[in-house]
Amino acid sequence: MRSAFRRAVSGVRWYVRELTDESAYERYVAHVRKEHPEAAVPDRRAFERMRTERQENDPRQGFRCC
């Protein structure tokens, strides 16, 4: 019973992290380490800054007032 509960909690945690894109940094780090092992991996703050700038500069995102 306890293991089923843990699996359910783990599944909900995974779903929420994917829904909120909290796991984007971990996916990015895994990608960089696999595809570009010689490249330096930015810290989370630099990654979030790059991601935000890319989203704000993307013309497909439309108008953002704030």
GUTOR-195165 format. One record per residue (C-alpha): chain; x, y, z. Coordinates in Angstrom, 3 decimals, decimal comma. Example, Ala and Ser with C-alpha at 12.3 -4.5 7.8 and 13.67 -1.06 7.14 Angstrom:
REM residues 2
<site mol="A" x="12,300" y="-4,500" z="7,800"/>
<site mol="A" x="13,670" y="-1,060" z="7,140"/>
END
This chain:
REM residues 66
<site mol="A" x="0,000" y="0,000" z="0,000"/>
<site mol="A" x="2,782" y="2,387" z="0,928"/>
<site mol="A" x="4,692" y="1,806" z="-2,314"/>
<site mol="A" x="1,561" y="2,500" z="-4,363"/>
<site mol="A" x="1,138" y="5,763" z="-2,471"/>
<site mol="A" x="4,767" y="6,703" z="-3,105"/>
<site mol="A" x="4,391" y="5,934" z="-6,806"/>
<site mol="A" x="1,275" y="8,094" z="-6,946"/>
<site mol="A" x="3,005" y="10,981" z="-5,159"/>
<site mol="A" x="6,019" y="10,592" z="-7,427"/>
<site mol="A" x="3,768" y="10,661" z="-10,492"/>
<site mol="A" x="1,968" y="13,780" z="-9,315"/>
<site mol="A" x="5,296" y="15,460" z="-8,550"/>
<site mol="A" x="6,610" y="14,602" z="-12,042"/>
<site mol="A" x="3,411" y="15,886" z="-13,660"/>
<site mol="A" x="3,476" y="19,205" z="-11,787"/>
<site mol="A" x="7,177" y="19,723" z="-12,582"/>
<site mol="A" x="6,524" y="19,078" z="-16,278"/>
<site mol="A" x="3,408" y="21,247" z="-16,287"/>
<site mol="A" x="5,231" y="24,200" z="-14,713"/>
<site mol="A" x="8,413" y="23,499" z="-16,739"/>
<site mol="A" x="10,415" y="23,235" z="-13,530"/>
<site mol="A" x="12,406" y="20,351" z="-15,038"/>
<site mol="A" x="13,584" y="22,384" z="-18,061"/>
<site mol="A" x="16,979" y="23,086" z="-16,499"/>
<site mol="A" x="17,639" y="19,416" z="-15,757"/>
<site mol="A" x="16,731" y="18,504" z="-19,354"/>
<site mol="A" x="18,996" y="21,269" z="-20,651"/>
<site mol="A" x="21,932" y="20,116" z="-18,512"/>
<site mol="A" x="21,469" y="16,524" z="-19,686"/>
<site mol="A" x="21,373" y="17,695" z="-23,307"/>
<site mol="A" x="24,514" y="19,834" z="-22,992"/>
<site mol="A" x="26,462" y="17,084" z="-21,248"/>
<site mol="A" x="25,451" y="14,516" z="-23,861"/>
<site mol="A" x="25,704" y="16,562" z="-27,070"/>
<site mol="A" x="28,425" y="19,064" z="-26,105"/>
<site mol="A" x="30,550" y="17,471" z="-23,361"/>
<site mol="A" x="33,322" y="20,070" z="-23,720"/>
<site mol="A" x="30,949" y="23,028" z="-23,263"/>
<site mol="A" x="30,501" y="24,714" z="-19,922"/>
<site mol="A" x="27,059" y="24,260" z="-18,386"/>
<site mol="A" x="25,556" y="27,554" z="-17,193"/>
<site mol="A" x="24,149" y="27,739" z="-13,707"/>
<site mol="A" x="20,397" y="27,821" z="-13,204"/>
<site mol="A" x="20,209" y="31,613" z="-12,938"/>
<site mol="A" x="22,048" y="32,085" z="-16,265"/>
<site mol="A" x="19,849" y="29,432" z="-17,866"/>
<site mol="A" x="16,662" y="31,163" z="-16,715"/>
<site mol="A" x="17,995" y="34,502" z="-17,953"/>
<site mol="A" x="18,796" y="33,008" z="-21,397"/>
<site mol="A" x="15,398" y="31,347" z="-21,539"/>
<site mol="A" x="13,523" y="34,519" z="-20,611"/>
<site mol="A" x="15,439" y="36,623" z="-23,128"/>
<site mol="A" x="14,816" y="34,061" z="-25,865"/>
<site mol="A" x="11,086" y="34,021" z="-25,104"/>
<site mol="A" x="10,829" y="37,805" z="-25,021"/>
<site mol="A" x="12,710" y="38,202" z="-28,313"/>
<site mol="A" x="10,695" y="35,557" z="-30,146"/>
<site mol="A" x="8,275" y="37,299" z="-32,543"/>
<site mol="A" x="5,944" y="34,290" z="-32,412"/>
<site mol="A" x="5,211" y="35,000" z="-28,751"/>
<site mol="A" x="3,146" y="38,035" z="-29,602"/>
<site mol="A" x="2,804" y="41,257" z="-27,680"/>
<site mol="A" x="3,651" y="41,240" z="-23,992"/>
<site mol="A" x="2,771" y="44,230" z="-21,930"/>
<site mol="A" x="4,409" y="43,046" z="-18,713"/>
END
